[in-house]
Amino acid sequence: MPAWLSFGVPETRRLVRTLIACAISYGGARLAALPEGYWALITTLVVVTQPSLTQALGTARDQVIGACIGGVAGVLGVMAILHGASPLAVFAVALIPLAVLTAKRPALRLACVTLVIVVLIPAGGGSPFQRPLHRVLEILIGAASAFIVAAIWPNRALRTAHRCVADTLDSLRQLIDIQLSGKADEAQAARLEARSAQAQQALDDALHEAEREHIIVPLQSHRSDAIDKAAPFLRRLHSDAQFLGKALSHGQPDAYKIRYREMGRALQAPFAALTDALSGTQADETKLERVRACVHHLQQALERNRLNGQAHDVAYFVVGLIVTDLDALIAAIYPSNQSKAR
């Protein structure tokens, strides 16, 4: 099946959220007896299709602010039209400041749309000032409906955070493997560095999103890990990997390949084991024991190299930094197991 046809749990969640939000929005517009209630549905679709609660909140805010600004400009325009001004002239004059605002803040472009509806589209019966009020109410109902659904059933940002940490570790594992193998592949190394940096940025975004979720959605009071503590240690490991590449670039690739063959294999294991342990949000003691065993084996390999006279090698020093920072990362993510890990 083509990738674009796949439909899994995330897609199902988004589909259900969209349908529920539209139903709430439609019901609210009908209860309020708004003549153009479809604008509430349009707003709902714009907001609820955002991938995260933070983005949904920001989009809803911008929609409401834009509608209010456009509504105020529309009311002033209607007043001018009632005093004999041409609707087109009023629209042209009012559009200039709103266009400037939209150029500065594109998210507020709904202000211009609201102005068009209020000033240029002929109103039905009743007061000409009803349309700006109705427009703002429609936006409020649509945004509120989407936000209610997003708040009750948000995307689980902590799962995303775990995946980002795992992606970072996997990228660094491959990068270190290339460096210690003695095979110079600068293009692949650059791609892995970029992938690691992107995963770390995604982690920052996911943790920010998780803070939003914590405010609204009750979470477990006792967490099995502390994934929010991982970011600084990942940055240090990223720097260590870059430093290792520079250290190895000044030596003989073949000599390093022989000297660090065992160390390279030992380094791969804890990175892979920790990546596997982070595949779920709940700690798996079996996987954690494997992580600790890999780290212990790595420390033993490092000690053997020290005894073989490599302690003054710059690359050896950097590998030692990687081991130390990796051990600190494990202790930070799983603080309850810190004493066991040492």
C-alpha positions in Angstrom: 0.0 0.0 0.0 1.4 3.5 -0.8 2.6 5.5 2.2 0.0 8.3 1.5 -2.8 5.7 1.8 -1.8 4.4 5.2 -4.2 5.3 7.9 -3.1 4.6 11.5 -3.9 5.6 15.0 -2.6 9.3 14.7 -4.7 9.8 11.5 -7.8 8.2 13.2 -7.3 10.5 16.2 -7.2 13.6 14.0 -10.2 12.5 12.0 -12.3 11.9 15.2 -11.2 15.2 16.6 -12.1 17.1 13.5 -15.6 15.5 13.2 -16.4 16.1 16.9 -15.3 19.7 16.8 -17.3 20.4 13.6 -20.4 18.8 15.3 -20.0 21.1 18.4 -19.4 24.1 16.2 -22.4 23.5 14.0 -24.6 22.9 17.1 -23.4 26.1 18.7 -24.0 28.2 15.6 -27.6 26.7 15.3 -28.3 27.4 19.0 -27.1 31.0 18.5 -29.4 31.3 15.4 -26.5 32.9 13.4 -27.5 33.5 9.8 -24.0 32.7 8.5 -23.1 29.9 10.9 -20.9 28.2 8.3 -18.1 30.7 9.3 -18.0 28.9 12.7 -17.4 25.6 10.9 -14.7 27.2 8.7 -12.9 28.5 11.8 -13.2 25.2 13.5 -11.6 23.4 10.6 -8.7 25.9 10.5 -8.0 25.5 14.2 -8.7 21.9 14.9 -6.5 20.7 12.1 -3.4 22.1 13.8 -1.1 19.3 14.8 -0.7 20.3 18.5 -2.6 22.0 21.3 -0.1 24.9 21.4 -0.6 25.6 17.7 -4.4 25.2 18.0 -4.4 27.7 20.9 -2.3 30.2 18.9 -4.4 29.8 15.7 -7.6 30.2 17.7 -6.3 33.4 19.4 -5.2 34.9 16.0 -8.6 34.0 14.5 -10.5 35.8 17.3 -8.2 38.8 17.3 -8.4 39.2 13.6 -12.2 38.9 13.5 -12.5 41.5 16.3 -10.2 43.9 14.5 -11.9 43.4 11.2 -15.3 43.8 12.9 -14.3 47.1 14.5 -13.1 48.4 11.2 -16.3 47.1 9.6 -18.5 48.9 12.1 -16.6 52.2 11.4 -17.0 51.6 7.7 -20.8 50.9 8.1 -21.1 54.2 10.0 -19.4 56.0 7.2 -21.6 54.3 4.6 -24.7 55.3 6.5 -23.5 58.9 6.2 -23.3 58.7 2.4 -19.8 57.4 1.7 -19.2 54.9 -1.1 -18.8 51.3 0.1 -15.9 50.8 -2.2 -14.1 54.0 -1.1 -14.7 53.0 2.6 -13.3 49.6 2.0 -10.2 50.9 0.2 -9.4 53.3 3.0 -10.1 50.8 5.8 -8.1 48.0 4.0 -4.8 50.0 4.1 -4.2 49.8 7.8 -5.5 46.2 8.0 -3.2 45.2 5.1 -0.2 46.8 6.9 -1.2 44.8 10.0 -1.5 41.6 8.0 1.9 42.2 6.4 3.4 42.5 9.9 1.3 39.7 11.4 0.1 37.3 8.6 -1.8 35.2 11.2 -4.2 38.2 11.6 -5.3 38.1 7.9 -8.8 37.3 9.0 -9.2 41.0 9.8 -9.2 41.7 6.0 -11.6 38.9 5.3 -14.0 40.2 8.0 -13.8 43.7 6.5 -14.8 42.4 3.1 -17.8 40.6 4.5 -19.0 43.5 6.6 -18.5 46.3 4.1 -18.8 44.9 0.6 -21.3 42.0 0.9 -24.9 43.3 1.0 -26.6 42.6 4.3 -30.0 41.2 4.7 -32.8 42.7 6.8 -32.1 44.1 10.2 -29.5 46.5 11.5 -26.4 46.9 9.4 -24.3 46.5 12.6 -25.5 43.0 13.2 -23.1 41.5 10.6 -19.9 42.5 12.5 -21.3 41.2 15.7 -22.4 37.9 14.1 -19.1 37.5 12.4 -17.2 37.8 15.7 -19.7 35.4 17.4 -19.2 32.9 14.6 -15.4 33.0 15.0 -15.7 32.7 18.8 -18.0 29.6 18.5 -15.7 28.0 15.9 -12.5 28.6 17.8 -14.0 27.6 21.1 -15.4 24.3 19.7 -12.0 23.4 18.2 -10.1 24.3 21.3 -12.4 22.4 23.6 -11.8 19.2 21.6 -8.0 19.9 21.4 -7.9 20.4 25.1 -10.0 17.3 26.0 -8.2 15.1 23.5 -4.7 16.6 22.8 -1.9 15.0 21.0 0.3 13.2 23.6 3.4 15.3 23.5 5.3 13.1 25.9 5.3 10.3 23.4 6.7 12.7 20.8 9.4 13.7 23.3 10.4 10.1 23.8 10.6 9.6 20.0 12.7 12.7 19.6 15.2 11.6 22.2 15.4 8.2 20.6 15.9 9.8 17.1 18.7 11.9 18.5 20.5 8.9 20.1 20.1 6.9 16.9 21.6 9.7 14.8 24.6 10.1 17.2 25.1 6.3 17.4 25.5 6.2 13.6 27.7 9.3 13.6 30.1 7.8 16.1 30.1 4.5 14.3 31.2 6.2 11.1 33.9 8.1 12.9 35.4 5.2 14.8 35.2 2.8 11.8 37.9 4.8 10.0 35.7 5.3 7.0 35.7 9.0 6.0 32.1 9.9 4.9 31.8 13.6 5.5 28.5 13.9 3.6 26.8 11.2 5.7 28.3 12.6 8.9 26.9 16.0 8.0 23.4 14.5 7.4 23.5 12.7 10.7 24.6 15.9 12.6 21.7 17.8 10.9 19.2 15.0 11.8 20.4 15.1 15.4 20.0 18.8 15.6 16.5 18.6 14.1 15.4 15.9 16.6 16.7 18.1 19.5 14.6 21.0 18.2 11.6 18.8 17.9 12.2 17.7 21.5 12.1 21.3 22.7 8.8 21.8 20.8 7.4 18.6 22.3 8.3 19.6 25.8 6.7 23.0 25.4 3.6 21.3 24.1 3.7 18.9 27.1 3.6 21.9 29.4 0.4 23.0 27.8 -1.1 19.5 28.2 -0.1 19.4 31.8 -2.2 22.5 32.5 -5.4 21.1 31.0 -5.1 17.3 30.9 -4.6 15.5 34.3 -1.5 13.3 34.0 0.0 10.7 36.2 1.4 12.2 39.4 4.2 9.7 39.4 6.2 9.5 36.2 8.3 6.5 35.4 11.0 8.7 33.8 12.0 12.4 33.5 12.3 12.8 29.7 12.1 16.6 30.2 15.6 16.5 31.7 17.2 14.9 28.6 17.8 18.0 26.4 21.1 19.4 27.9 22.7 16.0 28.0 21.7 15.4 24.3 23.4 18.7 23.4 26.5 17.6 25.2 26.5 14.3 23.5 26.1 16.0 20.1 29.1 18.3 20.9 31.1 15.2 22.0 30.4 13.5 18.7 31.5 16.5 16.7 34.6 16.8 18.8 35.4 13.1 18.3 35.2 13.6 14.5 37.7 16.5 14.7 40.0 14.5 17.0 40.1 11.5 14.7 40.6 13.6 11.5 44.1 14.4 12.6 45.3 10.8 13.0 45.8 7.8 10.7 42.3 6.2 9.8 43.7 2.7 9.6 45.5 2.9 12.9 42.3 4.3 14.6 40.2 1.6 13.0 42.4 -1.1 14.6 42.8 0.8 17.9 39.1 1.7 18.5 37.4 -1.3 16.8 36.4 -2.8 20.2 35.5 0.6 21.6 33.3 1.4 18.6 31.4 -1.8 19.1 31.0 -1.2 22.8 29.7 2.4 22.1 27.0 1.1 19.8 25.4 -1.1 22.3 24.3 1.4 25.0 23.0 3.9 22.4 20.9 1.2 20.8 19.7 -0.2 24.1 18.7 3.3 25.4 16.9 4.0 22.1 14.9 0.8 22.5 14.1 1.6 26.2 12.7 5.0 25.1 10.3 3.4 22.7 7.6 3.7 25.3 6.6 6.2 28.0 6.6 3.6 30.7 10.0 2.3 32.0 10.7 -1.4 31.2 13.1 -2.8 33.9 14.3 -5.5 31.5 15.4 -2.9 29.0 16.9 -0.7 31.6 19.0 -3.6 33.0 20.3 -4.1 29.4 21.1 -0.4 29.2 23.0 -0.5 32.5 24.9 -3.7 31.4 26.0 -2.1 28.2 27.2 1.0 30.0 29.2 -1.2 32.4 30.8 -3.1 29.5 31.6 0.2 27.9 33.3 1.5 31.0 35.4 -1.8 31.2 36.5 -1.4 27.6 37.5 2.2 28.3 39.5 1.1 31.3 41.3 -1.6 29.2 42.3 1.0 26.6 43.6 3.2 29.4 45.8 0.4 30.6 47.1 -0.1 27.1 48.5 3.4 27.1 45.8 5.3 25.2 45.0 7.6 28.1 46.9 10.5 26.5 45.1 10.1 23.1 42.7 13.0 22.4 40.2 10.6 20.8 40.4 8.4 23.9 39.6 11.5 26.0 36.6 12.4 23.9 35.3 8.8 24.0 35.6 9.1 27.8 33.4 12.3 27.7 30.8 10.4 25.6 30.7 7.6 28.2 30.4 10.1 31.1 27.6 12.1 29.4 25.7 9.0 28.3 25.8 7.7 31.8 24.6 11.1 33.1 21.8 11.1 30.5 20.6 7.7 31.7 20.7 8.8 35.3 18.7 12.0 34.4 16.0 10.2 32.5 15.6 7.4 35.0 16.5 9.1 38.3 15.0 6.3 40.5 17.6 4.0 39.0 20.6 6.3 39.4 22.1 4.4 42.3 21.8 1.1 40.3 23.4 2.5 37.2 26.7 3.4 39.0 
